[in-house]
Amino acid sequence: MSSYKSVNPATGKTVQEFHSATDADIESTLQRSHAAFASWRATEVTERSRILTKVAALYSERKEELAAIITLEMGKPVREAQGEVELVASIYSYYATQGPRFMEDEELDAVGGGEAVIRTEPIGSLVGIMPWNYPYYQVARFAAPNLMLGNTVLLKHAENCPQSALAIEQIFKDAGLPEDAYINIFASKEQIADMIADPRIQGVSLTGSERAGSAVGEIAGRNLKRYVLELGGSDPFIVLDSDDMDSTVKAAVAGRMGNAGQACTASKRFIVQEDYYQEFVEKFTARAAALQPGDPSDPATRMGPLSSQSAADGLGEQIDDAVAKGATVHTGGGKVDGPGSYFTPTVLTGVTPDMRAYSEELFGPAAVIYKVANADEAVDLANASPFGLGGSVFSASADKAKEVASRLDTGMVWINSVTGTQADLPFGGVKRSGVGRELAKFGMNEFANKKLIRLPAARPARPAS
């Protein structure tokens, strides 16, 4: 039986199953992708740009159809799903227009004169391994810059998003991308490991768990392949002070509960200075308790189910562990009775280092709130995490917030805003949150050959003897 299947998390019912790739299928895709690289890299940049522009247009045209697919497969509320499709269209459009500029030759002022140029070139076939929580966006971050650059892509999507994966592949075909420049593969973990090791593959990008990232990084390193890893996060949301606590809490709840809390960059640890702590906890709890999980296909729904029953069970175990060791639940705390993988919005305080919720990522609608005495204590607590993806700092003083932001061990910090994303801003973290950057010009350089072309200055001719 295939492991690739659409299971509606709102009902728990299997909708459709898909055939997994055979080893012969994998060999064929490797051959085809490798062969396609020679012609795709030679395709004029203007033609690549035209195709990506068409890809962006097709995402916009098919917004409702595409949104319905991810609502079905992973439970994203339809309004959020449509927003994801719009973001994806902006990413392909961005690289279609800005990509050519990123690939222009860079002249160096070399000592000794002459000419020295850095040329940005593609490196070959790449493997992408993508997760279920943002089925279109995660792929776009990887595929858009690399297809614009001239690399070819083999994409393994999450096993619970097969229809999303096929929809992505179909858009590329309909936009006129050469057939083998982007190939969807329903591969197993073992097959992916073999592909990464194959000499025809030049790099791999994974967005996923720490465990998956460690495995992929080990295989890639052993075989001297480039890799980008975007892994977990436990982003701090620091409240130094507030002259509008209602707005601060509104942002905090949105940052934690969007996509049912299933985002690497979701605000997960709320670190509040003691003068504002009690008000923050009360208002946050009231807003969280008012959220009612519902049918994700209903436009009025603001929170859908978690992606699977196993995801809901795992989050429940983390919360139960905290409660058993003395944490306080202010609202929520467990699964919703009935069909589907629904989970109640949860607020915890009193979480201590001996609890799983202190050091593990809570991938669902569960917030942990801490009280600190001052900014130094807030920074120490924020940095006392194995993760370092994003973070937020809120204060009526932008200068005070920026000073604290400069001390956080994260790849991204947003001031008076939850961590966001857009095509022209780099995305990535430090520590156990990953390696490398995506989006902006940085996303195009991870799998590029920055080739030096050098023409030394001519030496003076020696006089005839």
N, C-alpha and C positions, 0 to 999 in steps of 0.2 A: 504494500500500500504506500502511495506517495506521501511524503511529509509536507508537500506544498498543497495547502488547502485554504479556502476562504471559510472561516467560522465566524458567524455574526456574534460579537461579544454581548450584544443586547439581549440575545435569546439563548446563546450557547449552541445553536444549531449549525451543522456543517452545510454550507451552501453549494460548494463545488470543489472538486479535487482535480489536480493536474499531474501529469506524468513527470517524474524526475528524470534528469539527464542520465544517460548511460555513459560508460567510459568512452565508448565510440563517439558519442555526441560531444563529449568534452574535447577529445582529440580533434574532431572536425572544427569546433569553434576556435581552438588554438591556431590551427592551420589557417582558417579563414581570416581571423583577426590579424595575424602576423602578415599575411599576404596583402590585406587591405591597407596596412600602414604605409606601404611604399607609395601607393597612389594617393591616399588621403593626405599625407604630408606634402605631396607635390601639388595638391589642389590650391588654386589661387586663394589668398587670404580673403579677397572680396567675395568669393563663392562660399567659403566657410561662413562668413558673416551673413550672407544672404540666407543660408540655410538656418542658422540659429535665429535670425529674425523671424523666419517662418515658424520655427518651433515655438517661439514666444507667442506669436499670433494664434497658433493652434491651442495652446494652453488657455488663452483668454477666451477663444471661441467655444471651447469645450468645458468651461469652468463648472457648470452644473453637473454634467455627466461625470467628470473626473472627481468632483467632490463627493458625489453619491457613492463612488467606488470605495473611497477610503472611509467614509462613514459606515459602510457595510462591513469592511474588513477589519478595521481597528477601533471603531466606535467614536471617531472624532465628530463632535456636533457639526451639522452641515454648514452653519455659518462660519465656524472656524475653518472647516475644510475648504470652503470657497476662498477664504483669506489666504490659505496656504497655496492654492493654485495661482492666485494673483501674485504672490511673492515669487513663485517659481518663474512666472512669465517675466518678471522684472529682472531676474538673474540672467536668463538667456538673452534678453534684450541688452542688458549691460555688457555682457561679453561680446555680443555681436557688434556693438558700437565702440567699446573701449579696448577690446582685445587687440585689434591691429596696432594701436598705440603702444600697448605693453610689449609687443614683439619687435618694435623698431630697434635698429642697431644702436648701441650705446658706445660713443667714442670716448676713449680714455686718453688722458694727458700723460703719455708715457715718458719716463725719464730717458733722455737720449734721442728724443725726436722720432720721426717716422710716423707710422699709423698703427693704432691698436684699437680694435673694435670687439665688443662683446655682442655676439649674435645669439638670440633666443630661439632654440630649435626643439622640436618634439623628440622624445626618446623611444617611443614604440608602443606596444600593446600594454594596457594596464588592466588590473583587476580591481573592481569596486565591490565592497561588501557593505550593504546598507541595511538599516533597521526599519522597524515598523512604525515608529512614533510620528515621523513626518515623511510619509512614503514618497512624495514627489520632491520635497525640498532637499532632503539629504542627498538624493541622486543628483539634483541640479547643481549643488555646490561642487560636486566632483566632476560631473560630466561636462558642464558648460565650458569651464576654462580649458579642459584638456582636449575636447573636440575642437574648440577654436584654435588651440595651439597646433593641432595636427596629430595628436595621439589617437589611438583607437582604444575602445572600451569594451570590456567584458564585465557584465554587471550581474552579481548574485544578490537578489533582494531577500528580505525576510521571508520565512516560509509561510507566514500568515498573510502575506500581501501579494499573492500571485497575479490577481487581476490588475492591481496597481502596476506591477512590473510589466505586464503585457501592454497596458495602456501607454506606458512611457515609450516602450519600443515601437509601438504603432505610430505614435506622434513623430518620432524620428523618421520612420519610413515615409509617412505622408508629407513630411517637410522636404523630402528629397535627399536625405542623408544616404550616402552609399550603403548598401545593405549590410556589409560586414564591418562598418566603422563603429557600430554599436550593436552588441549582441547580448540579449538577455539569456541567462542560463539558470535553470533550476537544478543547481548542483548541491552535493552534500558537502559537509565540512571536510571530509577526507579528500574529495575531488578538488576542493578549493586549495587545500594544502599542496597537493601535487601540482596544481596550476601555478601557484606562487613560485614553486621551486623550478618550474620549467624555464629553460633558457630563452624561450620566445616571449616571456613576460618580463617587463622591465620595472614594474612597480606595482604597489598595492595600496589602496586607501580603504580604511575601515572606520565606520562609525558604529559604536556598540559598547559592550561591557568591558570592564577591566580584564576579565578572564579571556575574552575573545581577543582583545588587543594584545595581551601578553603572548598568546599563541601565535597570532599573525606576525607580531614583531620578531618573535624568535625564528620563525621560518624565513621571513624576509632577510633578517640579519645573517642567518647561516648561509643564505644563498646570495648575499650581497645585492639585495634589491632595495630600491628606495621605498619608503613607506610614510604614510600620513595616518595618524591614529587620533580620532576624536572620541574620547571615552566618557566616563561618568563625571558628574559634578555634584557638589553640595554647596551651592552658591550662598554666600552670606548676604543678608539684607540688613545693613547697619543703620540704625536711627540714632543720630547724635542729638538731635533736637527737632522740633517741628512747630511752625506757626500755623499749621493747618493739619491737625491729626487726622481728620476725616479723609482728606486727600491722600495722605501718606498711607493710611490703612487700605484705602481703595486700591492703590497701586500694589500694596503688599499682597492682598488677596488675589488680585489679578495675576501677579507674578508667580504665585504658588499654585493656583487652581486651574489656570489655563491648560487646555489639553488634558484635563483631569490630573494635572500634576506630572504628566509623563513627558518631561522635557529635561534634557541634561542641564540647560541653563535656567531652569525654574529656580526662583528664590526658595530656598529650603530651610535655611537657618536664620531666624530673625533675632538680631542682636540689638537690644534696646537699652539706652542709658536709663538708669533707675528713676530719674524724675519723670520719665514719660512711659515707663514700663506698664504700670497698672492700666492706664487709659488705653494703651496700645493693645494689651491682651483682651480687654473687655470689648473693644470695638472690632478687633480682628475676629474674635470668637462669634460675635453677633453676625458679622457679614458671612463668615464661613457657614454658620448654622443655617443661614437663610438660603444657601445654595441647595437646590433639589436636583439630584441626578435624575435624568429622564431619557426618553427616546431620542437618540442622536439625530434621527432623520427629521425630527420636528424642529422647524426654524426657531421656535421659542425656547428650546433647550439650551442651557448654558454649560451643562456638564453631562457628559455621557458616561458609559461604563469604562472600566479599565480594559486593556486590550485582550485579556484572557482571564479565565478562572485561576490559572496558576499565578498570574500577576497579582490578582486580588488576594490569594492565599498567602503569597510571600510578604506582601505589605502588612497583612494582618498579623503574621508571625513577628515581624519587627515591632509592631505596636504592642502586642501582647508581652513581648520581652521587656519593653520599657515600663509598662504598667506593673508587671510582676516585680520589678526592681525599684518601684517607688515613684515613677513619673505620674503626673496628673493629666487626665483627659478632660478638656474643657467642653468639647463637643465631638460627636462622631465616635470613632474608635473601631469600626468594623465594617463588614460587608452588609449590603442591603439584602433583606430577605426576599426570596423570589428568584425567578430566572435571570440569567445574565450575570456579568461580572461587575456589578455596581458596588461602589464603596462610598461610605459616608465621609464628607469633608471632616477632617480631624485636626484638632489643635492640642499640642502637648507642651507642658512646661515641666520643670524639675528633671530634665534629662541630664544624666551624668555619664562620665567616661566609661563606666562599666556596662552601659547599655548599647545595644546594636545601633539604636537610632542616633547615637552620638557620632559614630565614625562611618556608618554605612549610608549610602545614598537611599533616600526614601523616594521611590519612583511611583508616586501616586499622590492623591490629594491630602497629604499629611504635613502639617507645619510644626516646627519645633521653635519655641520662643525662649530666649535667654535674657537675663538681666545682667547688666554690667555697670560698674561704677563710673567709668570714664572712657575716653577715646582709646587710650593705651590698652585698656583691658579688652575693648571691643576688637582691636586689631589682633591682639594675642589670641583671642578665641576664634576669630575668623581664620587665622592662619594655622590653627591647630587642627588641620584636616589633611588627609592624604590627597584631597582633590584641590584643583586650582584652575577652574574653568572661568567663571564670571563672578560678578558681584555688583552690589548696589550700595551707595552711600547717600543717605538723606540728611539734609541739614538746611536751615534757613540761610546759612552762610556757604556760598559756593566755594570760597577759599578754604574754609575749614574742611569741607567734604573732599576737596581735591587733595589736601594734605594727607588725609586718611587714606584716600584711594591710592596714593603713591606708595603706601606701605603694605598694601595687600599683595599676597603671593598668588596672583591670578593672571590669566591671559587677557581679561577684559574687565573693565570697571565702568559702570554707568552712574552718573551723578543725578540724584533726584529722579531716577527712572529705573524701572526694572531692566534687566539685561535683554537687549533686543538683537535684531539681525537685519541687515540690508546688504544688497549686492556690493556696494562700494566700501564696506568696512570689513577688516580682517576678522576671522573667527577662529578661535583655538585657545588652548590652555597650557598649563604647566603641571608639574608633579604627575600624579596618576590620572590626570584628566587628558593626557595625550601628548602627541608629538606633531609639530607642523602647524600650518595655517591654511585656511580655506578662504575663498572670496577675496574681493579686491584684486590688486595686482599680485598679491602674495599667493593667491590660489593658483595662478598661472605659472609661478616659478618653482613649485614643489616638484613637478615632473618635467622640468625643462632642462635641456643642455645649454648652459651658459658658455658658449664656445668662444674662445679667444682667437681672433684672426690678427696676426701681427705682421706688419711690414716695417722692418727696421729702416732707419735713415741710411741713405746711401753714404758709403765711406768716401772721403776724398781720394781721388786717383793719385797714385804715387808718381812722382816725376820720373821721367825716363833717365836711366843712369848713363 
